[in-house]
Amino acid sequence: MQVTDDILAWVEDLAKLKFEGSSREQIKKDMSNVLDLCGKLNEVDTTDVDPLVFMREEGNSLRKDEARIEISKEEALK
């Protein structure tokens, strides 16, 4: 994918960055390379692959959300 000046300006605005001079062209080239690499994922045949919900087979193990006092307010404000 070719990164245009408009796309780079959009990214600059979102990231609150400003690229100038030769670094601007290098950033456009690097971003294009990354997007091309990501595009390769579309070429992978995932027909027989189940969607991944959890990274571990056991699923996600979360602790119960129980309120408890670990330290006092005074200790926390030291």
Secondary structure, DSSP 8 states (H G I E B T S, - for coil): ----HHHHHHHHHHHT----THHHHHHHHHHHHHHHHHHGGGGS--TT------SSTT-----------SS-HHHHT-
